[in-house]
Amino acid sequence: MVSSRLWDSGGFLSGFVDTAMGADPGSEDAPSEASAFLTRTMQWFSLSLVPAGALVLALLFRGHREAIHVVTTLHGFAFLLLAYSGLIQVTGVASWLGAAEGVPLASAVVFATLVCGYAYRALRRVYGEGPLRTAWKVVGVVVLTTAIWLGAALLWVTIGQRA
């Protein structure tokens, strides 16, 4: 099974999932527990960050209606989850095939490039600003939303461990 091999090889998500779930990576149920945990929580966690993403867009792109920021954020998160699903599949298949250790890193670089490229095209089309200005705002969006996401994830895992 692909997910089992990915888990056994110490995939890049195994530490996060282990910490978040308190699972034993050595158990046979660990891959299914990890998959169930991510399925159960990732979409809700991402959806809870939509208002924060819309706020970041509202701060960087003033003069537009709030609904535009919310819809743009929803589209961005939808693409992010789709690209993330592809990243997980590529990494799992590469691990299953016994590919070199650098494949997960290369996959992550492709993932980041796709996400930033999509963000640039989407923000340029929706807000209609110039290429350089949009590029700088994409950097701001990526940095701010990543900081918010990491802070929220840290809080989420910390609260989950105390509960």
Wavefront OBJ file of the C-alpha trace (Angstrom):
o trace
v 0.000 0.000 0.000
v 1.357 3.420 -0.990
v 0.365 5.226 2.195
v 1.927 2.522 4.358
v 5.265 2.823 2.555
v 5.084 6.615 2.797
v 4.416 6.406 6.536
v 7.178 3.850 7.135
v 9.691 5.934 5.209
v 9.109 8.918 7.500
v 7.167 10.997 4.998
v 7.194 14.733 5.547
v 3.715 14.691 7.105
v 4.320 11.840 9.522
v 5.767 14.064 12.280
v 2.913 16.565 12.056
v 0.269 13.864 12.036
v 2.001 11.986 14.843
v 2.051 15.111 16.984
v -1.484 16.143 16.105
v -3.027 12.713 16.643
v -0.761 11.196 19.241
v -0.547 8.135 16.950
v 2.141 5.511 17.069
v 3.824 5.550 13.629
v 4.935 1.963 14.164
v 1.417 0.553 14.412
v -0.268 -1.024 11.412
v -3.246 1.319 11.807
v -1.123 4.481 11.655
v -1.596 5.124 7.901
v -5.371 4.748 8.086
v -5.505 6.845 11.274
v -3.436 9.550 9.599
v -5.590 9.489 6.497
v -8.784 9.659 8.548
v -7.414 12.508 10.652
v -6.406 14.571 7.627
v -9.676 13.849 5.843
v -11.703 14.758 8.917
v -9.931 17.967 9.813
v -7.996 19.489 6.904
v -10.977 20.818 4.965
v -12.520 22.357 8.099
v -9.203 23.829 9.139
v -8.751 25.350 5.675
v -12.309 26.667 5.590
v -11.842 28.291 8.982
v -8.962 30.289 7.490
v -11.035 31.726 4.621
v -11.979 34.862 6.597
v -8.303 35.436 7.441
v -7.327 35.042 3.771
v -10.113 37.410 2.717
v -8.881 39.933 5.285
v -5.345 39.735 3.857
v -6.745 40.356 0.363
v -8.865 43.241 1.670
v -5.766 44.832 3.204
v -3.702 44.478 0.034
v -6.414 45.176 -2.545
v -8.484 48.051 -1.241
v -11.510 49.457 -3.004
v -13.221 46.166 -3.836
v -16.294 44.588 -2.313
v -15.771 42.098 0.506
v -17.544 39.333 -1.420
v -14.844 39.459 -4.106
v -12.164 38.844 -1.473
v -14.107 35.913 0.022
v -14.777 34.253 -3.351
v -11.166 34.770 -4.460
v -9.959 33.236 -1.195
v -12.299 30.249 -1.599
v -11.009 29.675 -5.132
v -7.431 29.947 -3.905
v -7.981 27.452 -1.095
v -9.755 25.068 -3.471
v -6.759 25.152 -5.809
v -4.395 24.798 -2.847
v -6.177 21.652 -1.628
v -6.266 20.221 -5.149
v -2.550 20.864 -5.648
v -1.820 19.488 -2.168
v -3.705 16.292 -3.001
v -1.559 15.927 -6.110
v 1.598 16.537 -4.087
v 0.658 13.818 -1.606
v -0.072 11.364 -4.433
v 3.177 12.107 -6.283
v 5.208 11.823 -3.095
v 3.470 8.577 -2.121
v 3.959 6.992 -5.540
v 7.601 8.114 -5.638
v 8.165 6.609 -2.191
v 6.411 3.413 -3.228
v 8.603 3.144 -6.328
v 11.703 3.663 -4.201
v 12.668 6.979 -5.798
v 15.536 9.096 -4.558
v 15.228 11.084 -1.342
v 15.105 14.371 -3.268
v 11.751 13.621 -4.902
v 9.617 14.977 -2.003
v 11.631 18.206 -2.019
v 11.326 18.544 -5.785
v 7.584 17.851 -5.521
v 7.262 20.538 -2.852
v 9.097 23.050 -5.077
v 6.752 22.241 -7.973
v 3.791 22.560 -5.575
v 4.942 25.992 -4.342
v 5.553 27.157 -7.911
v 2.092 26.029 -9.014
v 0.381 27.678 -6.051
v 2.245 30.972 -6.456
v 1.681 30.937 -10.222
v -2.027 30.327 -9.741
v -2.211 33.079 -7.109
v -0.505 35.521 -9.479
v -2.815 34.743 -12.409
v -5.950 34.763 -10.265
v -5.141 38.021 -8.462
v -4.078 39.716 -11.683
v -7.315 38.696 -13.388
v -9.620 39.506 -10.464
v -8.067 42.785 -9.344
v -6.613 43.963 -12.675
v -3.409 45.505 -11.381
v -0.075 45.666 -13.186
v 2.289 42.685 -13.318
v 4.942 43.985 -10.920
v 2.443 45.316 -8.398
v 0.518 42.038 -8.505
v 3.741 40.052 -8.051
v 4.624 42.014 -4.905
v 1.121 41.563 -3.568
v 1.297 37.819 -4.226
v 4.448 37.728 -2.110
v 2.557 39.602 0.616
v -0.434 37.272 0.370
v 1.760 34.165 0.502
v 3.832 35.418 3.441
v 0.876 36.690 5.477
v -1.397 33.716 4.859
v 1.446 31.262 5.533
v 2.200 33.012 8.832
v -1.473 32.932 9.793
v -1.780 29.286 8.731
v 1.318 28.191 10.664
v 0.241 30.111 13.751
v -3.243 28.634 13.572
v -1.853 25.111 12.978
v 0.449 25.446 15.974
v -2.454 26.637 18.105
v -4.684 23.850 16.744
v -2.143 21.118 17.553
v -1.398 22.616 20.982
v -5.053 22.838 21.936
v -5.683 19.344 20.523
v -2.937 17.854 22.700
v -4.274 19.485 25.858
v -7.828 18.319 25.244
l 1 2 3 4 5 6 7 8 9 10 11 12 13 14 15 16 17 18 19 20 21 22 23 24 25 26 27 28 29 30 31 32 33 34 35 36 37 38 39 40 41 42 43 44 45 46 47 48 49 50 51 52 53 54 55 56 57 58 59 60 61 62 63 64 65 66 67 68 69 70 71 72 73 74 75 76 77 78 79 80 81 82 83 84 85 86 87 88 89 90 91 92 93 94 95 96 97 98 99 100 101 102 103 104 105 106 107 108 109 110 111 112 113 114 115 116 117 118 119 120 121 122 123 124 125 126 127 128 129 130 131 132 133 134 135 136 137 138 139 140 141 142 143 144 145 146 147 148 149 150 151 152 153 154 155 156 157 158 159 160 161 162 163
